[in-house]
Amino acid sequence: MTLVLVVDDVPAMAEQYAYDLKRVGGYETLIAGGGAQALDTLAAESVDCVILDLEMPGVDGFEVLRTMKERGIATPVIVYTGTGNYDRCVQAIKLGAYNFIDKSESMERVVLEVENALEKVRLVSEVEALRRDLGTGSPLIGSSAAMLELRETLTRVAPIPSPVLVVGESGSGKELVARELHHLSGDRAARAFVAINSAALPENLVESELFGHERGAFTGASRTHKGAFEIASGGTLFLDEIAELPTPAQAKLLRVLEEDQVTRLGGERAIKVDARVVAATNRDLEAEVEAGRFRRDLYYRLNVHVLRVPPLRERLSDVPELVDHFLAATCARFGVRSKTLDAAALEALMACEWRQNNVRELRNIIERMIIASERETLTLDQVPAELRGAARSPGSDSTPRTFQELKAEAERRIIIAALERNEWHITNTAKELGLADHASLLKIMRRHSLRRD
């Protein structure tokens, strides 16, 4: 629920505004009778937007804006005026206010301004996240059979609001799958995607981060804090490394999933939330349940839809597409000229098992190669020594797969390697492979969804 703080030294005006905001916009509202009280409220409550009068005795609106900036309070502020002095409103915007309105404006216009301010906050947050992640991840790249199956299942599950469990090895791309689920989830895609790494949270702060806390709930809780469930309400909450969640937090998580409401630490009021939960793990949760480290009831609650992310060694024919992506993204991030990989280097990378960190490991290797060479074409001698000649032994994959799956993946890798050696010249590649003509090769390429972008 959106919480709006109305700050005005005229009680009748503040109360009328608060009433109309709730009536027209459906917002929860708080009232502050002056600047000092407004600053105290901002320190104690998790306010989403402020409607601020500039002309007030004592601490006026300008001082409120300056103090918010000093304290790093990023809550959007809309100033309103009844004097028509728009020069002072412009001055307020220079101090950090989002926009200004006249007190005579219709409440529908005011609600629109609030919505625009909240949308700007969301977009700024997304842009910052994208800047942090630039070149550190990839979309769901690859056209191997394993990836096509994952995409098909993901597309089918995405619109359903039930919890999803994403399983896969470290570095295989579980968070990317969660983000794609969010992106394809209809109306939820326009709302927040909140990612929490359960393993990275200090045990004494897990419940506060997930469910929020009230001011004074514990030592150091100087202001009310919204938890991840509230922030993600209407959107998606991604709980990575779910197996690392402490047992008490598991019990509370189960309750939230069943009741769709949270109670902040130190609070008594239940808050309705509507966050679609996507959990991820690289562990065998069934084994964790049997060992008593993970609640059985929570496991069954999360296990509604399961998406398995294949390790890179099961889709080695996707390596060329991933390499192209990482080359482009990393060169752009470092501000260097675009680079390419020659066929010998690519074949060496396709021969590796990538058992340590999967796609993440491949990304790191590409980054190392770019840094180590000034040449535009990266060759076999730029591939780290420990990877060169690290041929993948037949049958080394511990994941059971059918003969037909193994055969199809092997054929796809052979075709891609030959195409790379011949710079995707169809006739020359068909000749090298001993095929009757280029039409035979094109037929095989269509079967494996191969084409050069």
Beta strands, then each sheet from edge to edge (+ up, - down):
strand 1: 3-7
strand 2: 28-32
strand 3: 49-53
strand 4: 77-81
strand 5: 99-102
strand 6: 164-167
strand 7: 193-197
strand 8: 236-240
strand 9: 261-263
strand 10: 270-272
strand 11: 276-281
strand 12: 305-308
strand 13: 340-341
strand 14: 377-378
sheet 1: 2+ 1+ 3+ 4+ 5+
sheet 2: 7+ 8+ 11+ 6+ 12+
sheet 3: 9+ 10-
sheet 4: 13+ 14+
end
